[in-house]
Amino acid sequence: MRWIVQSILACGAVLLVAVALIFSLLVIMTLVPGLRGPTIYTQPGLQSGVGRIAFVGHSQTGARDIFIMNADGSGQVNLTDSPEPKAAPTWSPQGDRIVFSVSQDGQDNLAVTNLNGIVTPLTDGGYSPSWSPDGEHIAFVSRRNAEQWPDVAIVTADGSLHHRITRTPAAETRPRWSPNGHHIVFSTGAHGSVYVIDADGTNQQKLGDGDTPTWSPDSTQLAFTSTEPGVGIQVVDVTGALRYTIAGITPHWSPQGTHIAFLTRFQGGERASLMIVEANGAHPQTLVEDIPWWTEIQWSPDGRWMVFTNGLTLHPEQAWISIINIDGSDRTRLADGSQPTWQPRPE
């Protein structure tokens, strides 16, 4: 009888030691970023069929890589496992490739990866990419050396042909292709001006003073953050004629064209609220309060969800990604990371 009791006590001691070791290992992995990938927080209630989300996360070695995950936060995959910092993941219109910028030897370059993680270099000296609607070309900001002003350029999706469409003595940024493929909008200048140009590089026209331009899905209107004091967001047609204004910054048109998401800043501009408004400027609604002013916003393809980043204002490197239904329900943290972008067309 005594040996039975001793055996039970010995087994219990071994079990306690094993539990303690496992707990210690989990604590160490939590505290040391280099020993883990992005944390996963799933949203079981999110329906399937709305595509995946690409984002910038930290690999197990601490490198900034391009990840993809299901829209509920599960199934995270590192597509670009290498030490160079990556940024600006952007899905192709077909949802089968992602273009991104990668920092190499002090210069940002563009590369493309498929969903199997096969990475193809695209062009040197490029950032802020935007796909053409047919997926055949990519507009981006080109700067191949420190002496060159950043210009808007276009490269074929396989990197074979490359040409600039602007050549101005100003720093240009954020080119965005119109959904109909006819135009490209971009911002430029130290104080920010918004221009639209035909995709062939002709008919450049100033729309107003501002930045962060975004197209309506039917390509007939644009919204941008005005740099004029007290104006907020301007909604204009392709000639620059003003339609209406919205008290906020950083507009994002919904895929169906029915709403515009935007931010309003408070606490001296350091924090913000995520809001949506009907496309005619009516019925503003607050979805999320108290997020950083630099948060990134993206609509789901069906227009029912929004993905956004959250975190501390002064520490964007510690950001995390959340989603919320546009009715304000089911807010869920999905993963650690930033720069989320939703797959436009589920496979």
C-alpha positions in Angstrom: 0.0 0.0 0.0 2.8 2.3 0.9 4.5 1.9 -2.5 1.2 2.8 -4.2 1.0 6.1 -2.3 4.6 6.9 -3.0 4.1 6.2 -6.7 1.1 8.5 -6.8 3.0 11.3 -5.0 6.0 10.9 -7.4 3.7 11.1 -10.4 2.1 14.2 -8.9 5.4 15.9 -8.4 6.5 15.2 -12.0 3.2 16.6 -13.2 3.6 19.8 -11.2 7.2 20.2 -12.5 5.9 19.8 -16.1 3.1 22.3 -15.6 5.6 24.8 -14.2 8.0 24.4 -17.1 5.2 24.8 -19.6 3.9 27.9 -17.8 7.4 29.4 -17.7 7.9 28.8 -21.4 4.6 30.5 -22.2 5.6 33.5 -20.1 9.0 33.8 -21.8 7.4 33.6 -25.3 4.9 36.3 -24.3 7.6 38.7 -23.1 10.2 38.1 -25.8 8.8 39.2 -29.3 11.6 37.4 -31.1 10.3 34.0 -29.9 6.8 34.3 -31.3 4.8 35.5 -34.3 1.8 37.8 -34.2 -0.8 36.9 -31.5 -4.1 35.5 -32.9 -7.5 36.6 -31.6 -10.2 34.9 -33.5 -13.7 36.2 -34.3 -15.9 33.0 -34.5 -19.0 35.0 -35.5 -17.5 36.4 -38.7 -19.0 34.7 -41.7 -16.6 33.1 -44.2 -16.5 34.2 -47.8 -15.3 37.8 -47.3 -11.7 37.2 -48.3 -8.5 37.3 -46.3 -6.6 40.2 -44.8 -3.0 41.1 -45.5 -1.0 43.0 -43.0 2.5 43.9 -41.7 3.5 41.7 -38.7 6.6 40.7 -36.9 8.1 37.3 -37.6 9.6 35.0 -34.9 13.0 36.8 -35.6 11.4 40.2 -35.1 11.5 41.2 -38.8 8.6 43.1 -40.4 7.0 40.8 -42.9 3.9 40.5 -45.0 1.3 38.1 -43.4 -2.1 37.0 -44.5 -4.9 35.7 -42.3 -8.5 34.7 -42.6 -11.0 37.5 -41.8 -11.7 35.9 -38.4 -8.0 36.1 -37.4 -7.1 32.5 -38.0 -4.8 30.9 -40.5 -1.9 33.4 -40.3 0.8 32.8 -42.8 4.1 34.7 -43.3 4.6 35.2 -47.0 7.9 37.1 -46.9 10.1 35.5 -44.3 13.3 37.6 -44.6 15.1 40.2 -42.5 14.4 43.3 -44.7 11.6 45.5 -43.4 8.4 45.4 -45.5 5.5 47.8 -45.8 2.4 48.8 -47.7 0.9 45.4 -48.7 -1.7 45.9 -51.5 -3.8 43.2 -53.0 -4.2 42.8 -56.8 -7.8 43.2 -58.0 -8.0 39.5 -58.6 -6.9 38.8 -55.0 -4.1 36.4 -56.1 -1.0 38.6 -55.6 0.2 41.2 -53.1 2.6 44.1 -54.0 4.6 45.6 -51.2 7.6 47.8 -50.5 10.8 46.4 -49.0 13.7 48.4 -47.6 17.1 47.3 -48.9 20.4 49.2 -48.5 18.5 52.4 -47.5 16.2 52.3 -50.5 12.5 51.3 -50.8 11.9 48.8 -53.6 8.8 47.1 -54.8 8.2 43.3 -54.9 5.2 41.0 -55.6 4.3 37.8 -53.8 1.7 35.2 -54.6 -0.3 33.5 -51.9 2.3 30.6 -51.7 5.0 33.1 -50.7 6.9 33.1 -54.0 8.4 36.7 -54.0 9.4 38.4 -57.3 11.3 41.7 -57.3 9.5 44.3 -59.3 11.4 47.6 -59.5 14.1 49.6 -57.6 13.3 52.8 -55.9 9.6 52.5 -55.4 6.9 52.7 -52.7 3.1 53.5 -52.2 1.8 51.1 -54.9 -1.7 51.0 -56.4 -2.9 48.3 -58.9 -4.7 49.1 -62.1 -8.2 47.7 -62.1 -7.3 45.0 -64.7 -4.2 43.9 -62.6 -1.8 44.5 -65.5 0.0 47.6 -64.1 1.0 49.2 -60.9 1.2 52.9 -60.2 3.7 53.9 -57.5 6.1 56.7 -56.3 9.4 56.3 -58.0 12.7 57.6 -56.5 15.8 55.8 -57.7 18.3 58.1 -56.1 18.5 61.0 -53.5 18.8 63.6 -56.3 15.5 62.6 -58.0 12.2 64.1 -57.0 9.6 61.5 -56.1 7.5 61.1 -59.2 4.4 59.0 -60.1 5.4 56.1 -62.3 3.8 53.0 -63.8 5.3 49.5 -64.0 3.9 46.4 -65.6 2.9 43.7 -63.1 5.8 41.5 -64.2 8.3 44.4 -63.9 9.2 44.4 -67.6 8.2 47.9 -68.5 8.6 51.0 -66.3 7.9 54.7 -67.1 7.3 57.9 -65.2 4.1 59.9 -65.9 4.9 63.0 -63.8 8.1 65.0 -63.8 7.6 67.9 -61.4 9.9 69.6 -58.8 7.8 68.4 -55.9 7.5 65.3 -53.8 4.5 63.3 -55.0 2.9 60.5 -53.0 -0.2 58.2 -52.7 -1.0 57.6 -56.3 -4.4 55.8 -56.5 -5.8 54.3 -59.7 -9.5 55.2 -60.5 -11.8 52.1 -60.5 -12.5 52.6 -64.3 -8.8 52.6 -65.0 -8.8 56.0 -66.8 -7.2 58.3 -64.2 -4.7 58.4 -61.3 -5.0 60.7 -58.4 -2.1 61.7 -56.2 -1.0 64.4 -53.7 2.1 66.5 -54.0 4.0 69.4 -52.4 5.2 70.3 -48.9 1.7 71.5 -47.9 -0.2 69.1 -50.0 -2.2 69.5 -53.2 -4.3 66.9 -54.9 -4.0 66.3 -58.6 -5.7 63.9 -61.1 -4.0 62.8 -64.3 -4.9 60.5 -67.1 -3.3 57.1 -66.9 -1.2 57.9 -70.0 0.4 60.9 -68.3 -1.7 63.6 -70.0 -4.3 66.2 -68.7 -2.9 66.7 -65.2 -5.3 68.9 -63.2 -5.3 70.2 -59.7 -8.4 69.4 -57.6 -7.6 71.2 -54.4 -5.2 71.6 -51.5 -5.0 68.4 -49.4 -3.9 64.8 -49.2 -5.1 61.2 -48.6 -7.3 61.1 -51.8 -9.7 58.3 -52.4 -12.0 57.4 -55.3 -15.7 56.7 -55.3 -16.4 53.2 -56.8 -18.0 54.7 -59.9 -14.9 56.9 -60.5 -17.1 60.1 -60.7 -16.1 61.6 -57.3 -13.1 61.9 -55.0 -12.7 62.6 -51.3 -9.6 64.0 -49.7 -8.4 65.7 -46.5 -8.2 69.4 -47.1 -5.2 71.3 -45.9 -7.2 74.5 -45.7 -7.9 75.4 -42.1 -11.3 74.3 -40.8 -12.4 72.6 -43.9 -12.0 68.9 -43.1 -12.8 66.4 -45.9 -13.7 67.7 -49.4 -15.8 65.6 -51.8 -15.4 66.8 -55.4 -16.1 65.6 -58.9 -13.3 64.8 -61.3 -13.1 68.4 -62.4 -12.6 69.6 -58.8 -16.0 71.0 -58.4 -17.0 70.9 -54.7 -20.0 68.6 -53.8 -19.9 68.9 -50.0 -17.5 68.7 -47.0 -17.2 66.4 -44.0 -15.8 67.4 -40.6 -12.9 64.8 -40.4 -9.8 63.4 -42.0 -8.6 60.4 -44.0 -11.7 59.4 -46.0 -12.3 55.9 -47.3 -15.2 55.1 -49.7 -17.1 51.9 -49.2 -17.0 49.4 -52.0 -20.7 49.8 -52.7 -20.4 53.6 -52.8 -23.0 54.1 -50.1 -20.8 55.3 -47.2 -17.5 57.1 -46.4 -15.5 56.1 -43.4 -13.2 58.7 -41.8 -11.5 59.9 -38.6 -12.2 62.8 -36.3 -9.3 63.9 -34.1 -9.4 65.1 -30.5 -7.0 65.5 -27.5 -4.9 67.9 -29.5 -5.0 65.7 -32.6 -3.3 62.8 -30.9 -6.4 60.5 -30.7 -9.3 59.9 -33.0 -12.7 58.4 -33.5 -13.6 56.1 -36.4 -16.9 57.2 -38.1 -19.0 56.5 -41.1 -21.3 58.8 -43.0 -23.7 58.3 -45.9 -22.2 59.1 -49.3 -24.3 62.3 -49.4 -22.8 63.5 -46.2 -25.8 62.7 -44.0 -26.2 60.7 -40.8 -22.7 60.5 -39.4 -22.2 57.5 -37.0 -19.4 56.8 -34.5 -18.1 53.2 -34.7 -14.9 53.3 -32.5 -13.8 55.9 -30.0 -10.3 56.7 -28.8 -7.9 55.2 -31.4 -4.6 56.8 -32.6 -4.9 59.5 -35.3 -2.6 57.4 -37.6 -4.9 54.4 -37.7 -5.4 52.6 -41.0 -8.9 51.8 -42.2 -10.1 49.3 -44.8 -13.6 48.1 -45.8 -14.5 44.5 -46.3 -15.5 43.6 -49.9 -19.1 43.3 -48.9 -19.2 46.6 -47.1 -20.4 45.1 -43.8 -17.1 45.2 -41.9 -14.2 47.5 -41.3 -10.7 46.5 -40.3 -8.5 49.1 -38.5 -5.3 49.4 -36.5 -5.2 50.4 -32.8 -2.5 51.1 -30.3 -0.7 53.8 -28.3 -0.3 57.1 -30.1 3.5 57.3 -29.6 4.2 53.6 -30.2 2.8 52.6 -33.7 5.3 49.7 -33.7 3.1 48.1 -31.0 -0.1 48.3 -33.0 -2.8 45.6 -33.3 -5.5 44.9 -35.8 -9.2 44.8 -35.1 -12.5 44.5 -37.0 -16.0 45.9 -36.4 -19.3 45.5 -38.0 -20.5 48.8 -39.5 -23.6 48.6 -37.2 -21.1 49.0 -34.3 -21.3 45.4 -33.1 -18.8 42.6 -32.9 -15.6 44.6 -32.4 -12.8 42.0 -32.2 -9.0 42.2 -31.9 -7.6 39.9 -34.6 -3.8 40.0 -34.5 -0.8 42.1 -33.6 0.4 44.2 -36.6 -0.5 47.1 -38.8 -1.3 48.3 -42.3 -4.2 45.8 -42.8 -5.7 45.5 -46.3 -8.7 43.3 -47.3 -8.6 40.9 -50.2 -10.9 42.5 -52.8 -12.1 39.3 -54.4 -12.3 36.1 -52.3 -10.9 33.1 -54.0 
